[in-house]
Amino acid sequence: MTSTARIAALYHYPVKSARGIELERALLTSAGFADDRRWMVVTGAGRFLTQRELPRLALIQPCLSPTELLLSAPGMPQIAVRLSGSLERRCVTIWNDSCDAFDEGDDIAHWLQNLLRRDCRLVRFDPAHRRLSSRAFTGEIEAENRFTDAFPVMVISNASLADLNARLPQALPMNRFRPNIALEGPQPYDEDRIDELRAEGICLKLVKPCTRCCITATNQDSGQLEGDQPLQTLHSYRYDSALRGVCFGQNAVILQGAGAALMRGQTVEVRWKRGAAG
């Protein structure tokens, strides 16, 4: 069976674990939204860093121009990272994956170190490198991603957030959950039952629930960890024993549509999983 939904919002996150940018139009690539998680902060040894360890990463606001990545943060001068030029290649690690990347140099490293108060550097994903999502969830699909945790696109419905907020002592904004696509129209947690989202020339397949961590408890405006919500509440009704975590939102891969674009307000066709009614 099929039905429709509306794209309520689109987001990308040029620097992994930094603030997101809300988009009117999101260009698709084979590895997700263009420029999504194209950069990542790493230790001096090349291991990835996120808000799990450094909540202050939330203070970094990226802005992209045709020639530069601009980074700003409270109390810091804005710094520009040029998109062209010769960079040192290095190998970095994210979870269990080793990836080829380019080091953005000492100036941005010193800027980050002053803000985050630890040794770290900024790297850019090497587009010649193919990092694939787990075939345990994608099957025969070779789903590329850059520096996302595991899959190229995250989908959440506004109704799911509204339902969660009705259970919480204090409502939380969508930015706690860092989706790429927020849907309007589906009922709470309908994204769990969606097989595909389709538009002209575009097909996204939802493949795995997203297990949640302490980033959801981090205030994305202040960069401060705030207690144990929403994880405590999610654990009471959204715990998945097979995945050993609380689930909120669905990871998706791109079956078709590289070079096409999604638009805020666009209507998409919803194809449900076998046995699931819309």
C-alpha positions in Angstrom: 0.0 0.0 0.0 1.0 3.6 -0.5 0.2 7.0 0.9 1.8 10.4 0.9 3.8 12.6 3.3 5.2 16.1 3.2 8.8 17.1 3.8 8.4 19.5 6.7 12.2 20.2 7.1 15.6 19.3 5.6 18.9 19.6 7.4 22.5 18.8 6.8 25.5 18.8 9.1 28.7 19.8 7.2 30.9 19.1 10.3 30.0 15.9 12.2 28.6 16.7 15.6 28.6 20.5 15.0 25.3 22.4 14.5 23.1 21.7 11.5 21.9 23.9 8.8 18.2 24.0 7.8 17.8 23.8 4.0 15.1 24.7 1.5 16.7 22.4 -1.0 18.8 19.3 -0.4 20.9 18.0 -3.3 21.3 14.2 -3.1 24.6 12.4 -3.8 25.3 8.6 -3.6 26.6 9.2 -0.1 23.7 11.3 1.3 22.9 15.0 1.2 25.6 17.1 -0.5 28.2 18.2 2.1 26.5 16.3 5.0 29.2 15.1 7.4 31.9 16.1 4.9 34.2 17.2 7.7 35.0 15.6 11.1 36.9 16.6 14.2 39.5 14.0 15.2 42.1 13.4 17.8 45.8 13.9 17.0 45.9 10.2 16.3 43.0 10.4 13.9 40.1 9.0 16.0 36.8 10.6 15.5 35.3 12.9 18.2 31.6 13.7 18.7 29.4 15.4 21.2 29.4 12.1 23.2 32.8 13.2 24.4 32.8 16.9 23.6 29.4 18.5 24.0 30.9 21.8 23.2 31.0 20.7 19.5 27.4 21.8 19.5 28.7 25.4 19.7 30.3 25.3 16.3 28.1 26.9 13.6 29.2 26.0 10.0 28.3 28.0 7.0 29.2 27.0 3.4 30.0 29.3 0.5 31.1 28.3 -3.0 34.7 28.6 -2.0 34.9 28.2 1.8 33.6 26.5 4.9 33.1 29.2 7.6 33.1 28.2 11.2 31.9 30.4 14.1 31.4 29.9 17.8 30.6 32.1 20.8 33.7 34.1 21.9 35.7 32.9 18.9 36.7 34.8 15.7 35.2 33.3 12.6 37.6 31.1 10.6 37.5 30.1 7.0 38.5 26.8 5.5 39.1 27.0 1.8 37.5 24.3 -0.3 40.5 24.2 -2.8 44.2 23.7 -2.3 46.7 21.0 -1.6 46.1 19.1 1.7 47.9 16.4 3.6 46.3 13.0 3.2 45.8 10.9 6.3 43.9 7.9 7.5 41.2 8.4 10.2 39.0 6.1 12.1 35.2 6.3 12.8 33.8 3.5 14.9 35.4 0.4 13.2 36.0 2.0 9.9 39.3 3.4 8.6 38.7 6.2 6.1 40.9 8.3 3.8 40.7 12.0 4.6 42.6 15.3 4.2 43.9 17.3 7.1 42.7 20.9 7.0 45.8 22.3 8.6 47.2 23.9 11.7 45.2 27.2 11.8 41.8 25.4 12.1 43.3 22.9 14.4 44.4 25.6 16.8 41.0 27.3 16.5 39.3 24.0 17.5 41.7 23.3 20.3 41.0 26.8 21.8 37.3 26.1 21.7 37.2 22.5 22.7 40.1 22.6 25.2 41.8 19.4 23.9 44.1 18.3 21.1 42.2 17.8 17.9 42.2 18.5 14.2 39.7 18.9 11.3 39.7 16.5 8.4 37.7 16.4 5.2 36.4 13.2 3.7 38.2 12.0 0.6 35.5 11.6 -2.1 37.6 8.9 -3.8 37.1 6.7 -0.7 34.1 4.4 -0.5 32.7 3.9 3.0 29.8 1.5 2.9 27.0 1.1 5.4 26.6 -2.3 7.1 25.4 -5.0 4.7 23.7 -6.7 7.6 21.0 -4.0 7.2 21.3 -2.9 3.6 21.5 -6.5 2.1 22.6 -6.3 -1.5 22.6 -2.5 -1.5 26.0 -0.8 -1.5 25.1 2.3 0.5 27.8 4.9 0.6 28.2 7.4 3.4 30.8 9.9 4.5 31.4 10.6 8.2 27.8 9.7 9.4 27.8 7.2 12.2 26.6 4.4 9.9 24.0 5.4 7.2 23.7 8.3 4.9 20.2 9.7 5.8 18.2 10.0 9.0 14.3 10.3 8.8 12.0 11.3 11.7 8.4 12.3 11.7 7.2 15.4 13.5 4.4 13.3 15.0 7.0 11.0 16.7 8.6 14.0 18.3 5.2 15.4 19.4 4.4 12.0 21.0 7.7 11.9 22.8 7.4 15.5 24.0 3.9 14.7 25.4 5.7 12.1 27.7 8.6 14.3 28.8 8.6 16.8 31.7 9.9 19.4 29.2 9.5 19.4 25.4 12.6 19.1 23.3 13.3 20.5 19.8 14.0 18.4 16.8 17.7 19.4 16.8 18.3 17.1 19.7 17.8 14.2 17.2 19.7 15.6 14.2 17.6 14.3 11.3 18.2 15.0 7.7 14.5 14.7 6.9 11.5 15.6 9.1 8.2 14.3 7.8 4.7 15.7 8.3 1.7 13.5 7.8 2.6 10.1 9.2 1.4 9.1 12.7 3.8 8.7 15.6 6.5 6.1 14.8 5.1 5.4 11.3 8.7 5.7 10.1 9.3 2.3 11.7 6.8 0.8 9.1 7.9 2.7 6.0 9.8 0.8 3.4 10.5 3.5 0.9 10.0 7.3 0.3 9.7 8.1 -3.4 9.5 11.3 -5.5 10.2 11.8 -9.2 13.6 10.1 -9.9 14.2 9.6 -6.1 13.9 6.6 -3.9 15.1 6.3 -0.3 14.8 3.0 1.6 14.5 3.0 5.3 16.7 0.1 6.6 17.4 0.4 10.4 16.0 2.1 13.5 18.4 4.7 15.0 19.6 3.8 18.5 20.1 6.9 20.5 22.9 8.1 22.8 23.7 11.0 25.2 23.7 13.6 22.3 19.9 13.7 22.6 20.4 15.0 26.2 22.8 17.7 25.1 21.4 21.2 24.7 22.4 22.2 21.1 22.4 25.9 21.9 24.5 25.8 25.1 26.7 22.8 24.4 25.8 21.4 27.9 24.7 17.9 28.8 21.3 18.2 30.6 20.4 15.2 32.7 19.0 11.9 31.4 16.1 12.9 29.2 14.9 11.9 26.7 16.8 8.6 27.1 15.1 7.7 30.4 11.6 8.1 28.9 12.5 6.5 25.6 13.8 3.5 27.5 10.4 3.0 29.0 8.7 2.3 25.6 11.2 2.4 22.8 13.9 -0.1 23.9 14.9 -2.6 21.3 16.5 -5.7 22.9 17.9 -6.9 19.6 19.7 -3.6 18.9 20.4 -3.1 22.6 19.3 0.5 22.6 16.4 3.0 22.6 15.2 3.8 19.1 14.0 7.0 17.6 13.9 7.7 13.9 15.0 5.6 11.0 18.2 5.3 9.0 17.8 5.4 5.2 19.9 4.7 2.2 19.6 6.1 -1.3 18.4 3.7 -4.0 17.9 6.3 -6.7 18.3 10.0 -7.1 22.0 11.1 -7.0 22.0 14.5 -8.7 18.4 15.2 -7.9 17.1 17.4 -5.1 14.5 17.2 -2.3 12.6 20.4 -1.4 11.1 21.6 1.8 7.3 21.3 1.5 7.5 18.6 -1.2 5.1 15.7 -1.2 6.6 12.3 -1.3 5.1 8.9 -1.8 5.2 6.5 1.1 5.5 2.8 0.4 4.9 0.7 3.4 6.7 -2.5 4.5 4.9 -5.7 3.7 1.9 -6.1 6.0 2.0 -2.5 7.2 -1.0 -0.3 6.4 -0.7 3.4 5.9 
